[in-house]
Amino acid sequence: MNRRAGSPVARRAGRRVLVAGAVLFALVASAACSDDPAPGPAPSATAPSAAPSAGASGTPPAGEAVRNPFGAHWDFSRHDQFVPYLEKLTGSTTYHELSWCDIEKTQGSPDFAAVDQIAERSRALGITLHLKIRTGVCWATGGTAKFTRGQANKTESAMPQDLAAYQNFVRTLVQRYAPYGVGEYAIENEVNAQQYWAGSPEDYRRLVTAAAEAIRSADPKAKVVDSGMSSVAYGMGVADRLLRAGQPDQAVAAYQAYFQRRIGTRGRLIPAVNDPTALRAALDNAQNSRNLAYLAVTEKLLDDRVVDVRQLHFYEHFSGVPALLDYLRAETPAGVPVQAWEVGQFWKDGGDDAAGRGDEMVKVVSMLVAGGVREVLWLPLAYNPNNRAGAEVRYGLLDPDGTQRQAGAMMAALAAAARDATVEPVNAKGLTGVAFRRGAESTLVVWSTSAGTVSLPATAGVTGGPVGADPAARTGALPIGPSPVLLRAKGDPAAVLAPIR
């Protein structure tokens, strides 16, 4: 596959396939603990872990599956408010972002107390913690920060002045948190954005290579995760790939579907596009060229197996998911798992349409899991009403005080259906969605592929209803329209849908 003209980093020719069209992967729990000594507390005997899963090809991908693919990312400072809901997501994963500069404000005096508490609380909830390691800007990097964000005053990251010292910090971190069940470490965050990364693509490659060496030396079982390109960067990658493949009309259509809620939100960075010429111009602006450059660096690190896991961020309309999954299949080496550490809803004009918000959340996360994405973490669990935007730009599953919303009930229902189950896509009888199989029972989350409805005749043993509500035994036909419906019955998914004509 040739690189797009003007892209700063060469593309590799020919990508391996991520997953086959119909993906089956097991989510099986087993006990796990680290054999490596570390200064942290002893691991819990019941800390959740899981066996590797097999893709459609039968080859187990790198990394480990989890008991529940549906999780969330939350503000740990509001932990007590969220515990009642988080207990519904047990068996899932989450992540915490930390920076070397925050932990070691004074050289030689690191303070891990805050991260220790987060690790303890995650483990108590039965939720596996991943860590995202950033450098920040301080004595360790030199220079002065140009960007400061949020109430925590986070800054961009810069290249360490001493890579050996950086590796020592990373090794210490991994040795400390392996006993808590932490087994995945992402290096930086959204490096395609200047407010997150001050270095060059080559600097990032050097940093990840050094970090990966340190992580594996501290815990040979640990997995290295890329920084996670922004949702916008992935959209630009989707369009760029189709252009390079000689499919300009499909590229324009994919761009329009992916960015339908973003057009104009960042000025000329995400402009309206109606033809291939306008699309090429959009991809050639400085920021989008940077986006494509960092996607290319990330994919080279994946190709070279410096990185074990691909991290996805997605905040767009569900109609953008199919082209995104096609991109991931084409641009990710075979056997490398994709995990969505950030999935949410960037929808400034969504208002208080709780039903519409919830339906779209279900569609996005179901499509991602059905497409082979192994972990899907909703962000935020609950938005912070004191954020600088002064509004809920990204939609939470809970109210700020922890009260469960309709979307939260729907996510909890998905988690209950998926826990310890196998997963497969559904695309039949005019329906699309996902199926979870546990023993002899199947739970399907499906919706109509058109604006009309599909009628499921009354069938003995089949219960069904809106996602998030208790499925009821059917006394008559069940109409399935654009809003997702949860079905539960004995037998495989095809048998459950067989009565539909």
Summary of the structure (lengths in Angstrom):
residues: 501
radius of gyration: 22.2
end to end distance: 42.8
largest distance: 70.0
contacts: 1730
relative contact order: 0.13
helix: 34%
strand: 20%
